[in-house]
Amino acid sequence: MLEKEIETYLVWNVERLGGKAYKFASPSQRGVADRIVCLPGQTWFVELKRPKGGRLSPHQKAFADEMARLGQQYILVWAKEQVDAFITRVSGTSG
């Protein structure tokens, strides 16, 4: 499965909840998350990777550490099943 397929699946599911999954690019800061997911009362930084061979770069690891230090919500997603678990978590539903 390609990273793009997981990303499309994430965007579709977030929009289904009434949220937005903005594509994130920062020319002056390397390693930022792929998407900023905004839902009522919560914002997440989401990094997407393909299941086989996907890895975080040193800049991406530094970004994840910085988000943790700042108390921000950050998640790394490797598969559609993790998107499903994320959607369940942020929606407060069990399925």
KAMOUR-V301752 format. One record per pair of residues at least 24 apart in sequence whose C-alpha atoms are under 10 Angstrom apart, sorted by the first residue. I is the first residue (numbers start at 1). J is the second residue. D is the distance in Angstrom with one decimal. If there is no record, write none. Layout:
i=I j=J d=D
i=I j=J d=D
This chain:
i=1 j=49 d=9.9
i=1 j=50 d=6.6
i=1 j=51 d=6.9
i=1 j=52 d=8.3
i=1 j=78 d=9.7
i=1 j=79 d=8.2
i=1 j=80 d=9.3
i=2 j=49 d=8.2
i=2 j=50 d=5.5
i=2 j=51 d=7.8
i=2 j=52 d=9.1
i=2 j=54 d=9.7
i=2 j=78 d=9.8
i=2 j=79 d=9.3
i=3 j=48 d=6.4
i=3 j=49 d=5.4
i=3 j=50 d=4.4
i=3 j=51 d=7.8
i=3 j=52 d=9.8
i=3 j=54 d=8.4
i=3 j=77 d=9.4
i=3 j=78 d=7.9
i=3 j=79 d=8.4
i=3 j=80 d=9.9
i=4 j=48 d=8.5
i=4 j=49 d=8.7
i=4 j=50 d=8.2
i=5 j=50 d=8.9
i=5 j=79 d=9.2
i=5 j=80 d=8.5
i=6 j=48 d=7.3
i=6 j=49 d=8.1
i=6 j=50 d=7.7
i=6 j=51 d=9.5
i=6 j=77 d=8.3
i=6 j=78 d=7.7
i=6 j=79 d=6.3
i=6 j=80 d=5.7
i=6 j=81 d=9.4
i=6 j=82 d=9.4
i=6 j=83 d=7.8
i=7 j=34 d=8.7
i=7 j=35 d=8.6
i=7 j=46 d=9.6
i=7 j=47 d=9.2
i=7 j=48 d=6.7
i=7 j=49 d=8.8
i=7 j=50 d=9.6
i=7 j=77 d=9.1
i=7 j=78 d=9.8
i=7 j=79 d=9.4
i=7 j=80 d=8.8
i=7 j=83 d=9.0
i=8 j=80 d=9.9
i=9 j=79 d=9.6
i=9 j=80 d=7.0
i=9 j=83 d=7.6
i=9 j=84 d=9.2
i=10 j=35 d=9.4
i=10 j=37 d=9.3
i=10 j=46 d=9.5
i=10 j=48 d=9.3
i=10 j=77 d=9.4
i=10 j=79 d=9.8
i=10 j=80 d=7.8
i=10 j=82 d=9.5
i=10 j=83 d=6.0
i=10 j=84 d=8.4
i=10 j=86 d=9.1
i=10 j=87 d=8.4
i=11 j=35 d=8.9
i=11 j=37 d=8.5
i=11 j=83 d=9.6
i=13 j=83 d=8.2
i=13 j=84 d=8.3
i=13 j=86 d=9.8
i=13 j=87 d=7.1
i=14 j=38 d=8.4
i=14 j=39 d=7.8
i=14 j=83 d=9.4
i=14 j=86 d=9.7
i=14 j=87 d=7.2
i=14 j=90 d=9.4
i=14 j=91 d=9.4
i=15 j=39 d=9.1
i=16 j=87 d=9.9
i=17 j=87 d=8.4
i=17 j=90 d=9.4
i=17 j=91 d=7.4
i=19 j=43 d=9.8
i=21 j=45 d=9.4
i=21 j=46 d=9.0
i=22 j=46 d=9.9
i=29 j=59 d=8.9
i=29 j=63 d=9.2
i=30 j=57 d=9.7
i=30 j=58 d=9.7
i=30 j=59 d=6.0
i=30 j=60 d=7.5
i=30 j=62 d=9.5
i=30 j=63 d=8.4
i=31 j=56 d=8.7
i=31 j=57 d=7.3
i=31 j=58 d=7.8
i=31 j=59 d=4.5
i=31 j=60 d=4.0
i=31 j=61 d=7.6
i=31 j=62 d=7.5
i=31 j=63 d=6.0
i=31 j=64 d=8.7
i=32 j=59 d=7.8
i=32 j=60 d=6.3
i=32 j=61 d=9.4
i=32 j=62 d=9.1
i=32 j=63 d=6.0
i=32 j=64 d=8.3
i=32 j=67 d=9.9
i=33 j=60 d=7.3
i=33 j=63 d=7.6
i=33 j=64 d=8.1
i=33 j=74 d=8.4
i=33 j=75 d=9.0
i=33 j=76 d=8.8
i=34 j=60 d=10.0
i=34 j=76 d=9.8
i=36 j=74 d=9.3
i=37 j=73 d=9.9
i=37 j=74 d=9.8
i=39 j=90 d=8.1
i=39 j=91 d=8.8
i=40 j=90 d=9.6
i=40 j=91 d=9.6
i=42 j=72 d=9.9
i=42 j=73 d=8.4
i=42 j=90 d=8.3
i=43 j=72 d=8.2
i=43 j=73 d=6.8
i=43 j=74 d=8.9
i=43 j=90 d=9.8
i=44 j=72 d=7.4
i=44 j=73 d=4.9
i=44 j=74 d=5.5
i=44 j=75 d=7.3
i=44 j=90 d=9.5
i=45 j=72 d=7.9
i=45 j=73 d=6.2
i=45 j=74 d=4.6
i=45 j=75 d=6.4
i=45 j=76 d=8.6
i=46 j=73 d=8.6
i=46 j=74 d=5.9
i=46 j=75 d=5.1
i=46 j=76 d=6.0
i=46 j=77 d=7.2
i=47 j=74 d=7.8
i=47 j=75 d=6.3
i=47 j=76 d=4.8
i=47 j=77 d=6.2
i=47 j=78 d=8.7
i=48 j=75 d=8.6
i=48 j=76 d=6.0
i=48 j=77 d=4.9
i=48 j=78 d=6.1
i=48 j=79 d=8.4
i=48 j=83 d=9.7
i=49 j=76 d=7.5
i=49 j=77 d=6.2
i=49 j=78 d=5.0
i=49 j=79 d=7.8
i=50 j=77 d=8.4
i=50 j=78 d=5.6
i=50 j=79 d=7.1
i=51 j=77 d=8.8
i=51 j=78 d=5.1
i=51 j=79 d=6.1
i=51 j=80 d=9.6
i=52 j=78 d=8.6
i=52 j=79 d=9.8
i=54 j=78 d=8.0
